[in-house]
Amino acid sequence: MNKVVLLILFLITNTLFAQKPCEYSTNVNDSIGTYKLTKEYMVYEKKFAGNSSYIFYSLALTDGTPTLNLQLIKKSKDFMKANCFDKNSKLFLQLNNGKIVMLIHIDQENCGSLLRDSEGYDNRVLAGTFMFIKGSMEDLKSSPVNLMRIKYLTDLEDYVIQKEFKSEMNNEVYHPETYFIENLRCIDK
């Protein structure tokens, strides 16, 4: 009887704490090198007064170098200012344990692109690649994120990172607070 109870407890515990498998949009290993890119994951969504903002993360491992890809999409019928990434841009992540982790943008200027859709909305798309500083991945694996600050070329913006939200865009449930805890293992060297 005790063995059956222990077996059931073991199976329940194993099921509750099992990690989901890594999902890659790209996974290449050839004579040129290796490249892994996780699928994009929504970490922020805001819809208010006809304006929408979305932020997506994906993690990449290029020949042993881990990076975070960030994509910011804004949609509006009103004027939208252009924010740019440059070599001085940074991404700050405040953790629940009080630490602040900084990621540095690669040395590539990018102001994104503006596209008009069939409904008359302007869509501004900005993508950036950020490098992890030594020790930052370990901090991100150990504590959830509650705030993100992006330093652009000429501006700063703060984004509150939620524990969980259901996207109005696709009705999927996201857990952005624990994104790094759950996904950094996918690009460990």
C-alpha positions as MATLAB code, in Angstrom:
seq = 'MNKVVLLILFLITNTLFAQKPCEYSTNVNDSIGTYKLTKEYMVYEKKFAGNSSYIFYSLALTDGTPTLNLQLIKKSKDFMKANCFDKNSKLFLQLNNGKIVMLIHIDQENCGSLLRDSEGYDNRVLAGTFMFIKGSMEDLKSSPVNLMRIKYLTDLEDYVIQKEFKSEMNNEVYHPETYFIENLRCIDK';
ca = [
       0.000    0.000    0.000;
       2.801    2.431    0.920;
       4.562    1.705   -2.380;
       1.418    2.555   -4.340;
       0.995    5.851   -2.463;
       4.668    6.726   -3.041;
       4.375    5.866   -6.719;
       1.281    8.061   -7.108;
       2.993   10.953   -5.271;
       6.065   10.562   -7.483;
       3.984   10.625  -10.683;
       1.968   13.653   -9.553;
       5.113   15.559   -8.535;
       6.869   14.636  -11.763;
       3.881   15.806  -13.811;
       3.534   19.116  -11.943;
       7.195   20.068  -12.226;
       7.989   18.668  -15.659;
       9.434   21.209  -18.046;
       7.824   21.608  -21.404;
      10.083   20.856  -24.364;
      11.898   23.719  -26.105;
      10.180   24.945  -29.255;
      12.458   26.332  -31.960;
      11.549   28.271  -35.069;
      15.095   27.663  -36.355;
      17.624   24.999  -35.342;
      20.606   24.727  -37.705;
      23.914   22.951  -37.168;
      26.143   22.838  -40.254;
      29.700   23.512  -41.428;
      29.182   27.278  -41.120;
      28.124   27.090  -37.470;
      25.158   26.594  -35.181;
      22.041   28.700  -34.783;
      19.036   28.085  -32.553;
      16.090   30.450  -32.286;
      13.116   29.837  -30.001;
       9.609   30.634  -31.156;
       8.388   34.166  -30.455;
       6.555   34.608  -27.163;
       4.330   37.560  -26.250;
       5.418   39.224  -23.009;
       3.400   42.438  -23.196;
       0.095   43.536  -24.672;
      -1.741   46.822  -24.256;
      -4.904   47.894  -26.047;
      -6.360   51.291  -25.206;
      -8.384   53.901  -27.115;
      -7.799   52.307  -30.519;
      -4.042   51.926  -29.981;
      -2.269   48.603  -29.501;
       1.230   47.642  -28.361;
       2.797   44.193  -28.341;
       6.226   42.969  -27.276;
       7.584   39.561  -28.225;
      10.734   37.786  -27.053;
      12.709   35.002  -28.647;
      16.042   33.581  -27.532;
      18.889   32.827  -29.920;
      22.137   30.904  -29.657;
      24.575   31.766  -32.445;
      27.825   29.760  -32.386;
      27.675   29.631  -28.584;
      26.644   33.267  -28.023;
      23.206   33.669  -26.379;
      21.068   36.711  -27.231;
      17.547   37.979  -26.657;
      15.568   39.140  -29.675;
      12.905   41.706  -28.886;
      10.187   42.763  -31.290;
       7.943   45.727  -30.525;
       4.792   46.299  -32.571;
       2.629   49.399  -32.183;
      -0.635   49.923  -34.028;
      -2.548   53.204  -34.208;
      -4.450   55.574  -36.471;
      -2.772   58.473  -34.648;
       0.786   59.743  -35.049;
       3.396   57.409  -33.524;
       6.871   58.589  -32.682;
       9.749   56.498  -33.918;
      12.017   54.956  -31.298;
      15.392   53.675  -32.445;
      17.910   51.175  -31.159;
      21.609   51.994  -31.381;
      24.858   50.808  -29.790;
      23.966   52.623  -26.528;
      20.498   51.070  -26.187;
      19.892   48.819  -23.212;
      17.235   46.573  -21.781;
      16.797   46.582  -17.999;
      14.861   43.813  -16.264;
      13.850   44.229  -12.631;
      13.492   40.898  -10.864;
      11.163   40.007   -7.996;
      14.217   39.461   -5.771;
      15.188   43.151   -6.189;
      18.062   42.669   -8.640;
      18.234   44.562  -11.913;
      19.678   42.786  -14.937;
      20.975   44.775  -17.893;
      21.257   43.535  -21.482;
      23.194   45.489  -24.112;
      21.998   46.096  -27.662;
      24.280   44.946  -30.457;
      26.094   47.664  -32.393;
      23.435   48.071  -35.075;
      21.168   51.099  -35.497;
      17.545   50.294  -36.245;
      14.505   52.559  -36.266;
      12.095   49.912  -37.480;
       9.563   50.273  -40.243;
       6.135   51.785  -40.634;
       3.458   49.856  -42.518;
      -0.123   50.888  -43.231;
      -2.702   48.108  -43.201;
      -5.981   47.807  -45.117;
      -7.966   49.164  -42.134;
      -6.054   52.464  -42.134;
      -3.861   51.684  -39.126;
      -0.170   52.512  -39.054;
       1.897   49.621  -37.735;
       5.374   50.422  -36.423;
       7.610   47.361  -36.116;
      10.936   47.602  -34.286;
      13.267   44.673  -33.652;
      16.433   44.553  -31.586;
      18.997   42.006  -30.449;
      20.370   42.233  -26.911;
      23.398   40.477  -25.436;
      23.467   39.000  -21.946;
      26.125   40.311  -19.573;
      28.189   37.764  -17.668;
      26.160   36.360  -14.755;
      22.860   37.838  -15.939;
      21.472   34.544  -17.241;
      21.889   32.934  -13.819;
      19.977   35.808  -12.183;
      17.192   35.530  -14.779;
      16.903   31.766  -14.216;
      16.378   32.247  -10.481;
      13.747   34.993  -10.173;
      10.672   36.191  -12.098;
      10.738   39.563  -13.908;
       8.273   42.285  -12.873;
       9.404   45.347  -14.847;
      11.184   45.999  -18.136;
      12.783   49.308  -19.108;
      13.949   49.916  -22.651;
      16.501   52.655  -23.288;
      16.148   53.783  -26.883;
      18.364   56.231  -28.729;
      16.381   59.228  -27.439;
      13.803   57.877  -24.992;
      13.087   55.525  -22.075;
       9.959   53.387  -21.723;
       8.856   51.183  -18.831;
       6.644   48.114  -19.174;
       5.043   46.251  -16.274;
       5.537   42.513  -16.769;
       2.487   40.560  -15.669;
       2.414   37.171  -14.020;
      -0.209   36.008  -16.508;
      -2.501   37.503  -19.140;
      -4.881   36.326  -21.820;
      -4.106   38.007  -25.115;
      -6.926   39.903  -26.781;
      -5.158   39.351  -30.109;
      -5.119   35.542  -30.139;
      -6.900   34.434  -26.910;
      -3.799   32.559  -25.705;
      -2.627   32.688  -22.093;
       0.933   33.927  -21.520;
       3.170   33.863  -18.433;
       5.754   36.584  -19.158;
       6.987   36.937  -15.570;
       8.644   33.501  -15.745;
       9.694   33.580  -19.420;
      13.420   33.432  -18.671;
      13.073   30.818  -15.912;
      11.241   28.527  -18.344;
      13.158   29.223  -21.559;
      16.818   30.118  -20.927;
      17.600   26.388  -20.710;
      16.740   26.211  -24.430;
      19.866   28.166  -25.341;
      22.284   26.955  -22.666;
      25.589   26.097  -24.264;
];
